Amino acid sequence: MAETIDHSTLDSGLRIVTETLPQLRSVTLGAWVGTGARDETDEQAGSSHFLEHLLFKGTADRSAREIAETIENVGGEMNAFTSHEQTVFYVRVPSEHLALATEVLSDVVWRPAFRADEVETERQVILEEIAMRDDTPDDLVHDLFGSVMFPDHVLGREVIGFETTVSEMPRESISAYHAAHYVPKNVVWAAAGDLDHAAFRSLLSEHAPDVLQDRPTRTNAAAGAANAIGLIERDTEQAHLVLGTRAFAQHDDDRYAFTVLNQILGGGMASRLFQEVREERGLAYSVYSFRAAFEDSGFLGIYAGTAVERVHETLEVIHAQLDRLVTESTISARELESAKSSLKGSLVMSLETSSSRMRRLGRGVLVDGEIPTLDDLAARVEAVTLDDIARVVDRVVRDQPRALAVVGPFTESDFATV
């Protein structure tokens, strides 16, 4: 039987998308909520992430232990994640337990209990998570980079929230945030594996609320200019740094060319940054480039962890690699083809599980507005030309101010000339 993707929408506005993979014996289903950290006010900072935790703490009919045991007793696994623009809950089980998984995940997403004692327990857990992040400099520097790239803007605010906001957030505020945002029209249910779309739709119809309600309107305020530098002084053995520039939004026509450029620059062991920084100079164990894209903006970032005394040398090499993109006539045809082949191979391997297939479906419907086939994605990557790469370099690197985030035993005067 061929793989089949099916779509439908309930009267409540709940969108459902499935991919039937009859060769599998598992199924992964996920609830993709179109709300994240950028939907919060300053006082609500961390609410989306707090909800991600709290929804597993119990429903009217189940305790946190019962939720965990119900899924794990059939060999399943359950988790969630929060970003700036989405919150996602998912469960993977053997396919004969799809009905059970659907009922449990529906209970978790739609009917959390918000018991006062459980809210307080999870509040302490999140405060410990914040403390753990603060003690992990290679994580902390990425949050710092976000605040440097988007100062005084929701995109620069940490998804996890702040100690002050998490400590002071009332239970009633969290419950109200859930009631406003966790409505059927703001959710996509995606499932991939050994399942039938009509049967899955019927299961969701039994458990989803029958309420036609819009979520609050997202206000996308324009982001101001990035700061030049952000520094957190820590007595660390290594200097952790992220250098980057602003880039374009997630639906930009140049997004595939940008992905190829990122692969060439620092997307793997054959990339320019890995070869120069690690292999040739031994400046870092970990060095890579990455890209992020939101509804209305994005960025290119480069991370490296290096010895404190070699931080300036490392920065010089990274700057030189960015300058090289601009000053050289072009990236070579060999580099281009190598990067495209690597990305196409990664695409194939990334879609070999029901979990990865579910993520493609959920993101495709909620964020991208389409679910391109693997052949479509490969064709879009293959279509990238040297001229496309040159255009992205002009848009993202040439004349774009570079922002720097550093965590280590420094003061701002140490980077006065960077």
C-alpha positions as CSV (number, residue, x, y, z in Angstrom):
1,M,0.0,0.0,0.0
2,A,1.3,3.4,-0.9
3,E,2.0,6.1,1.7
4,T,-1.0,8.4,1.9
5,I,-1.5,11.9,3.4
6,D,-5.0,13.0,4.3
7,H,-6.5,16.2,5.6
8,S,-9.7,17.1,7.2
9,T,-11.2,19.8,9.5
10,L,-13.8,19.4,12.2
11,D,-16.7,21.9,12.6
12,S,-14.8,23.4,15.5
13,G,-12.0,24.4,13.2
14,L,-9.6,21.7,14.4
15,R,-7.3,20.6,11.6
16,I,-6.3,17.0,11.2
17,V,-3.6,15.6,9.0
18,T,-2.3,12.1,8.8
19,E,0.2,10.0,6.8
20,T,-0.6,6.3,6.5
21,L,2.6,4.2,6.7
22,P,1.3,0.6,6.6
23,Q,4.8,-0.9,6.8
24,L,5.3,0.5,10.4
25,R,3.9,-1.0,13.6
26,S,4.0,2.3,15.5
27,V,2.1,5.6,15.3
28,T,3.1,9.1,16.5
29,L,0.5,11.7,17.1
30,G,1.0,15.3,18.0
31,A,-1.0,18.4,19.0
32,W,0.5,21.5,17.4
33,V,-0.7,24.6,19.1
34,G,-0.2,27.9,17.2
35,T,1.0,29.8,20.3
36,G,4.4,30.3,21.8
37,A,6.6,32.7,23.7
38,R,5.9,35.6,21.3
39,D,2.2,35.6,22.2
40,E,3.0,36.5,25.8
41,T,3.0,40.0,27.4
42,D,6.0,40.9,29.5
43,E,4.1,39.9,32.6
44,Q,3.2,36.5,31.0
45,A,6.8,35.7,29.9
46,G,7.2,32.0,30.2
47,S,3.5,31.1,30.2
48,S,3.7,28.9,27.1
49,H,6.5,26.9,28.5
50,F,4.9,26.8,32.0
51,L,1.8,25.3,30.3
52,E,3.9,22.8,28.4
53,H,5.0,21.5,31.9
54,L,1.6,21.8,33.6
55,L,-0.4,19.9,31.1
56,F,1.4,16.7,32.1
57,K,0.8,17.3,35.8
58,G,-2.7,16.0,35.7
59,T,-6.3,16.3,34.4
60,A,-9.6,16.0,36.1
61,D,-9.5,12.2,35.7
62,R,-5.7,11.5,35.8
63,S,-2.8,12.3,38.0
64,A,0.7,13.0,36.5
65,R,1.7,9.5,37.5
66,E,-1.3,7.9,35.9
67,I,-0.6,9.8,32.6
68,A,2.9,8.6,32.5
69,E,2.1,5.0,33.5
70,T,-0.8,4.7,31.0
71,I,1.6,5.5,28.1
72,E,4.7,3.8,29.3
73,N,2.9,0.6,30.3
74,V,2.2,0.0,26.6
75,G,5.8,0.8,25.6
76,G,5.0,4.4,24.5
77,E,6.8,7.7,25.1
78,M,5.4,11.2,25.6
79,N,6.9,14.6,25.5
80,A,6.5,18.2,24.4
81,F,8.5,21.3,23.4
82,T,7.9,25.1,23.2
83,S,9.2,27.6,20.7
84,H,8.6,31.3,20.1
85,E,5.6,30.5,17.8
86,Q,4.4,27.0,18.6
87,T,3.9,24.6,21.5
88,V,3.8,20.9,20.6
89,F,2.7,17.8,22.6
90,Y,3.3,14.3,21.2
91,V,3.1,10.7,22.0
92,R,4.4,7.6,20.2
93,V,2.9,4.1,20.8
94,P,2.6,0.8,19.1
95,S,-0.2,1.3,16.5
96,E,-2.7,-1.0,18.3
97,H,-2.8,1.5,21.1
98,L,-3.7,4.5,19.0
99,A,-7.1,4.9,20.6
100,L,-5.6,5.0,24.1
101,A,-2.9,7.5,23.1
102,T,-5.5,9.8,21.4
103,E,-7.7,9.7,24.5
104,V,-4.8,10.5,26.9
105,L,-3.2,13.2,24.8
106,S,-6.6,14.8,24.3
107,D,-7.2,14.8,28.0
108,V,-3.8,16.4,28.6
109,V,-4.2,19.1,26.0
110,W,-7.9,20.0,26.5
111,R,-8.6,19.3,30.1
112,P,-5.7,20.1,32.5
113,A,-6.7,20.3,36.1
114,F,-4.3,23.1,37.2
115,R,-4.5,21.9,40.8
116,A,-2.9,24.5,43.1
117,D,-0.3,22.2,44.6
118,E,0.7,20.8,41.2
119,V,1.2,24.4,39.9
120,E,3.5,25.2,42.8
121,T,5.5,22.0,42.4
122,E,6.0,22.6,38.7
123,R,6.9,26.2,39.3
124,Q,9.8,25.0,41.4
125,V,10.8,22.6,38.6
126,I,10.9,25.4,36.0
127,L,12.9,27.6,38.4
128,E,15.4,24.7,38.6
129,E,15.4,24.5,34.8
130,I,16.3,28.2,34.6
131,A,19.1,27.7,37.2
132,M,20.4,24.7,35.2
133,R,20.4,26.8,32.0
134,D,22.3,29.5,33.8
135,D,24.9,26.9,34.8
136,T,25.2,25.7,31.2
137,P,27.1,28.3,29.3
138,D,26.8,26.8,25.9
139,D,23.0,27.0,26.3
140,L,23.1,30.4,28.0
141,V,25.0,32.0,25.2
142,H,22.2,31.1,22.7
143,D,19.6,32.8,24.9
144,L,21.9,35.8,25.2
145,F,22.3,35.9,21.4
146,G,18.6,36.0,21.0
147,S,18.4,39.1,23.3
148,V,21.2,40.7,21.4
149,M,19.7,40.0,18.0
150,F,16.2,41.2,19.0
151,P,16.7,43.6,21.9
152,D,13.5,44.7,23.7
153,H,11.4,42.4,21.5
154,V,9.5,39.2,22.1
155,L,11.7,37.3,19.7
156,G,14.7,38.1,21.9
157,R,13.0,37.0,25.1
158,E,13.8,33.6,26.5
159,V,11.1,30.9,25.8
160,I,11.6,29.6,29.3
161,G,10.7,32.9,30.9
162,F,12.5,34.7,33.7
163,E,12.9,33.8,37.4
164,T,10.7,36.9,38.3
165,T,7.9,36.1,35.9
166,V,7.8,32.4,36.7
167,S,7.9,33.0,40.4
168,E,5.0,35.5,40.3
169,M,2.7,34.0,37.7
170,P,-0.7,33.3,39.3
171,R,-2.4,30.0,38.7
172,E,-5.5,31.9,37.4
173,S,-3.4,33.7,34.8
174,I,-2.0,30.4,33.5
175,S,-5.4,28.9,33.3
176,A,-6.8,31.9,31.5
177,Y,-3.9,31.8,29.0
178,H,-4.8,28.1,28.3
179,A,-8.5,28.9,27.8
180,A,-7.7,31.7,25.3
181,H,-5.1,29.9,23.2
182,Y,-5.8,26.2,23.4
183,V,-8.9,26.3,21.2
184,P,-9.6,23.9,18.3
185,K,-9.0,26.6,15.6
186,N,-5.5,27.2,16.9
187,V,-4.5,23.5,17.0
188,V,-3.4,21.0,14.3
189,W,-3.5,17.3,15.2
190,A,-0.9,15.4,13.1
191,A,-0.3,11.6,13.1
192,A,1.9,9.3,11.1
193,G,2.3,5.6,11.1
194,D,0.0,2.5,10.9
195,L,-3.4,4.2,11.1
196,D,-6.5,5.1,9.1
197,H,-7.4,8.8,8.7
198,A,-11.2,8.3,9.1
199,A,-10.8,6.3,12.2
200,F,-8.4,8.8,13.7
201,R,-10.7,11.7,12.9
202,S,-13.5,9.8,14.6
203,L,-11.4,9.4,17.7
204,L,-10.6,13.1,17.9
205,S,-14.2,14.0,17.3
206,E,-15.1,12.1,20.5
207,H,-12.5,13.9,22.7
208,A,-11.9,17.4,21.2
209,P,-14.0,20.3,22.5
210,D,-16.8,21.4,20.1
211,V,-16.2,25.1,20.5
212,L,-15.8,27.5,17.6
213,Q,-13.5,30.2,19.0
214,D,-10.6,32.3,17.7
215,R,-7.4,32.7,19.5
216,P,-6.2,36.2,20.5
217,T,-4.6,38.1,17.6
218,R,-0.8,37.9,17.5
219,T,0.7,41.4,17.4
220,N,4.0,41.3,15.3
221,A,5.7,44.5,16.3
222,A,8.7,45.4,14.2
223,A,12.0,44.6,15.7
224,G,14.6,47.4,16.1
225,A,18.2,47.1,15.3
226,A,20.4,44.4,16.9
227,N,22.8,45.3,19.6
228,A,26.5,45.1,18.8
229,I,27.5,42.9,21.7
230,G,26.0,41.1,24.8
231,L,28.2,39.7,27.5
232,I,27.6,37.5,30.6
233,E,30.6,37.3,32.8
234,R,31.2,33.7,34.0
235,D,34.3,32.1,35.5
236,T,34.3,29.4,32.8
237,E,37.1,27.2,31.4
238,Q,35.9,28.0,27.9
239,A,34.7,31.1,26.1
240,H,31.3,30.5,24.5
241,L,30.3,32.8,21.7
242,V,27.7,33.3,19.0
243,L,28.2,35.7,16.2
244,G,25.5,36.4,13.7
245,T,23.4,38.7,11.5
246,R,19.7,39.3,10.9
247,A,18.1,37.3,8.1
248,F,14.7,36.9,6.5
249,A,11.4,35.3,7.5
250,Q,10.4,31.6,7.2
251,H,8.5,31.8,4.0
252,D,11.0,33.9,2.0
253,D,11.6,32.7,-1.5
254,D,15.4,32.4,-0.7
255,R,14.9,30.0,2.2
256,Y,16.3,27.0,0.3
257,A,19.3,28.8,-0.9
258,F,19.9,30.1,2.6
259,T,19.8,26.5,3.9
260,V,22.4,25.5,1.3
261,L,24.6,28.5,2.2
262,N,24.4,27.5,5.9
263,Q,25.5,24.0,5.0
264,I,28.5,25.3,3.1
265,L,29.4,27.7,5.9
266,G,29.1,25.6,9.0
267,G,26.5,22.8,8.6
268,G,28.8,19.8,8.9
269,M,32.3,18.4,9.2
270,A,33.1,19.3,5.6
271,S,32.0,22.9,6.1
272,R,34.3,25.9,5.8
273,L,34.0,26.8,9.5
274,F,34.6,23.2,10.8
275,Q,37.6,22.7,8.5
276,E,39.2,26.1,9.3
277,V,38.4,26.5,13.0
278,R,38.7,22.9,14.2
279,E,40.6,20.8,11.7
280,E,43.3,23.3,10.6
281,R,43.7,25.5,13.7
282,G,42.4,23.4,16.6
283,L,40.6,26.4,18.0
284,A,37.4,24.6,19.1
285,Y,35.9,21.2,19.6
286,S,32.4,22.4,18.7
287,V,31.8,25.0,15.9
288,Y,28.8,25.3,13.6
289,S,26.5,27.7,11.9
290,F,22.7,27.7,12.2
291,R,19.7,29.6,11.0
292,A,16.4,30.5,12.5
293,A,13.3,31.8,10.8
294,F,10.1,33.3,12.3
295,E,6.9,34.8,10.7
296,D,8.5,38.1,10.1
297,S,12.3,37.8,10.7
298,G,15.2,35.5,11.2
299,F,18.9,35.2,11.7
300,L,22.2,33.5,10.9
301,G,24.3,32.4,13.9
302,I,27.7,30.9,14.3
303,Y,28.6,29.1,17.6
304,A,32.1,28.2,18.9
305,G,33.4,27.2,22.3
306,T,37.1,27.9,22.6
307,A,39.9,28.5,25.2
308,V,39.6,31.8,26.9
309,E,43.0,32.9,25.6
310,R,42.1,32.1,22.0
311,V,38.7,33.8,21.8
312,H,39.9,36.7,19.7
313,E,41.7,34.4,17.3
314,T,38.6,32.4,16.9
315,L,36.5,35.4,16.3
316,E,39.0,36.7,13.7
317,V,38.7,33.4,11.8
318,I,34.9,33.4,11.9
319,H,34.8,37.0,10.7
320,A,37.2,36.1,7.9
321,Q,35.0,33.3,6.8
322,L,32.0,35.6,6.6
323,D,34.1,38.2,4.8
324,R,35.3,35.5,2.4
325,L,31.7,34.9,1.3
326,V,31.4,38.5,0.3
327,T,34.9,39.2,-1.2
328,E,35.4,36.0,-3.2
329,S,33.7,35.9,-6.6
330,T,31.6,32.9,-5.8
331,I,31.3,29.6,-3.9
332,S,32.7,26.8,-6.0
333,A,30.5,24.5,-8.0
334,R,32.0,21.6,-6.1
335,E,31.0,23.1,-2.7
336,L,27.5,23.8,-4.0
337,E,27.0,20.3,-5.3
338,S,28.5,18.7,-2.1
339,A,26.2,20.8,0.1
340,K,23.1,20.0,-1.9
341,S,23.9,16.3,-1.9
342,S,24.4,16.3,1.8
343,L,21.1,18.1,2.4
344,K,19.2,15.7,0.2
345,G,20.7,12.7,1.9
346,S,19.8,14.1,5.3
347,L,16.2,14.7,4.1
348,V,15.8,11.0,3.2
349,M,17.3,9.8,6.6
350,S,15.3,12.4,8.6
351,L,12.0,10.9,7.5
352,E,12.5,7.3,8.4
353,T,10.4,7.3,11.6
354,S,6.8,7.9,12.4
355,S,8.0,10.7,14.8
356,S,9.8,12.6,12.1
357,R,6.9,12.2,9.7
358,M,4.5,13.5,12.2
359,R,6.6,16.6,12.7
360,R,6.7,17.2,9.0
361,L,2.9,17.0,8.9
362,G,2.3,19.2,11.9
363,R,4.7,21.9,10.9
364,G,3.6,21.8,7.3
365,V,0.0,22.5,8.1
366,L,0.4,24.9,11.1
367,V,3.5,26.9,9.9
368,D,4.2,26.4,6.2
369,G,0.8,26.0,4.8
370,E,1.9,23.0,2.7
371,I,3.4,19.6,3.0
372,P,5.9,19.1,0.2
373,T,6.8,15.6,-0.7
374,L,10.4,14.4,-0.2
375,D,10.9,14.6,-4.0
376,D,9.6,18.2,-3.9
377,L,12.0,19.2,-1.2
378,A,14.9,17.5,-2.9
379,A,14.0,19.3,-6.2
380,R,13.9,22.7,-4.4
381,V,17.3,22.1,-2.9
382,E,18.7,20.8,-6.2
383,A,17.4,23.9,-8.0
384,V,19.6,26.3,-5.9
385,T,22.2,27.9,-8.1
386,L,25.4,29.9,-7.5
387,D,23.5,33.0,-8.3
388,D,20.9,32.2,-5.6
389,I,23.7,31.7,-3.1
390,A,25.3,35.1,-4.1
391,R,21.9,36.8,-3.7
392,V,21.5,35.3,-0.1
393,V,25.1,36.4,0.7
394,D,24.2,39.9,-0.4
395,R,21.0,39.9,1.7
396,V,22.4,38.3,4.9
397,V,26.1,38.9,5.1
398,R,27.2,41.8,2.9
399,D,26.9,45.1,4.8
400,Q,24.8,43.5,7.5
401,P,25.8,44.5,11.1
402,R,27.2,41.6,13.0
403,A,26.0,40.9,16.6
404,L,28.1,39.1,19.2
405,A,27.1,37.2,22.4
406,V,29.8,35.9,24.7
407,V,29.7,34.0,28.0
408,G,33.0,33.7,29.8
409,P,35.5,35.5,32.2
410,F,35.5,38.8,30.3
411,T,34.4,42.4,30.5
412,E,32.9,44.4,27.6
413,S,36.3,46.3,27.3
414,D,37.8,43.0,26.2
415,F,35.7,43.2,23.0
416,A,35.8,47.0,22.5
417,T,37.3,46.6,19.0
418,V,35.3,43.5,17.9
